Amino acid sequence: MRRTVTVVLGLATVLLASACAESYPQCKAFEFGDLESEPRVTDDDASFEDCGRVRVEGPMNAPLVPNASALDCALEHLADGRAMRMELDWGPDAEYSETAVIWSDDGRVAMRWRRVTNDLSLEREARVYQLDAAQLEECRALEDAGERFSCLYEAFDAGELVETCQTKTFASE
C-alpha cells in the first residue's frame, strides 16, 4: 500500500511539474533564440488570437498610432482575460526604436518581449506580468489611440512582475 501511494504521488508530481513547465505564457513555454528573433511558443497546445501588428510613431509622451485595430484587439483581449498575441513596431527616430511582442493567457497574465535600440545600445528583455483588469478597462475607454498605447505600457509598468525570463544589454563602444 505504501509503495502504491508513493508511486501515485510521484506520478502526480511529475504530471504537475510537466504541466507547469508548459504553462502559458510563463517563461518555460517559450524558446528564446538569438538577439534578433522573437521567442517561439513551444507549447503546441497554447492557443491565442493573433491581434496583428501595431505601428507607433513619435515620442512616448505623444505617440501616434495610425491604425489602432491591433492595439484595440489586444486591449480587448487583455481586459476580458482572453488569450492573444500582438506585435509592436515603434520607431520614433533613429536614436530610439522598439520591437515588441505581447502574449497573454486567459487570466490577464502577459509576457512582453522587447528589443530596444537606443543610440549605441541594444537591450532585450522578456518578462511576465499580472495586469490589473480595472486599469486595462481604463485604457480601452480612452478616446485617442496614442493615449491607449501609453496606457497599455503604463499597465505593464504598474503590473505585478511574475517572472523575468531574460534580460540582455549590449553597448557599442
ChimeraX attribute file (.defattr): number of C-alpha atoms within 10 A of each C-alpha:
attribute: neighborCount
match mode: 1-to-1
recipient: residues
	/A:1	6
	/A:2	7
	/A:3	8
	/A:4	9
	/A:5	10
	/A:6	11
	/A:7	12
	/A:8	12
	/A:9	12
	/A:10	12
	/A:11	12
	/A:12	12
	/A:13	12
	/A:14	12
	/A:15	12
	/A:16	11
	/A:17	12
	/A:18	11
	/A:19	11
	/A:20	13
	/A:21	15
	/A:22	19
	/A:23	17
	/A:24	25
	/A:25	24
	/A:26	23
	/A:27	22
	/A:28	16
	/A:29	19
	/A:30	19
	/A:31	12
	/A:32	18
	/A:33	10
	/A:34	7
	/A:35	15
	/A:36	9
	/A:37	9
	/A:38	20
	/A:39	17
	/A:40	11
	/A:41	19
	/A:42	14
	/A:43	16
	/A:44	8
	/A:45	10
	/A:46	14
	/A:47	15
	/A:48	16
	/A:49	15
	/A:50	15
	/A:51	21
	/A:52	16
	/A:53	19
	/A:54	21
	/A:55	17
	/A:56	23
	/A:57	17
	/A:58	14
	/A:59	13
	/A:60	15
	/A:61	9
	/A:62	12
	/A:63	19
	/A:64	21
	/A:65	20
	/A:66	12
	/A:67	13
	/A:68	19
	/A:69	15
	/A:70	19
	/A:71	25
	/A:72	18
	/A:73	18
	/A:74	29
	/A:75	26
	/A:76	18
	/A:77	22
	/A:78	28
	/A:79	20
	/A:80	15
	/A:81	18
	/A:82	18
	/A:83	23
	/A:84	23
	/A:85	24
	/A:86	22
	/A:87	21
	/A:88	18
	/A:89	16
	/A:90	21
	/A:91	18
	/A:92	16
	/A:93	11
	/A:94	9
	/A:95	11
	/A:96	16
	/A:97	18
	/A:98	18
	/A:99	18
	/A:100	20
	/A:101	19
	/A:102	20
	/A:103	26
	/A:104	29
	/A:105	22
	/A:106	17
	/A:107	15
	/A:108	21
	/A:109	24
	/A:110	28
	/A:111	27
	/A:112	20
	/A:113	23
	/A:114	19
	/A:115	23
	/A:116	19
	/A:117	20
	/A:118	15
	/A:119	12
	/A:120	11
	/A:121	14
	/A:122	18
	/A:123	16
	/A:124	20
	/A:125	17
	/A:126	22
	/A:127	21
	/A:128	24
	/A:129	23
	/A:130	19
	/A:131	25
	/A:132	17
	/A:133	16
	/A:134	11
	/A:135	17
	/A:136	23
	/A:137	15
	/A:138	15
	/A:139	25
	/A:140	24
	/A:141	12
	/A:142	13
	/A:143	9
	/A:144	14
	/A:145	21
	/A:146	22
	/A:147	20
	/A:148	23
	/A:149	25
	/A:150	16
	/A:151	19
	/A:152	22
	/A:153	14
	/A:154	14
	/A:155	21
	/A:156	20
	/A:157	12
	/A:158	14
	/A:159	17
	/A:160	14
	/A:161	16
	/A:162	16
	/A:163	14
	/A:164	14
	/A:165	17
	/A:166	12
	/A:167	13
	/A:168	11
	/A:169	13
	/A:170	12
	/A:171	11
	/A:172	7
	/A:173	5
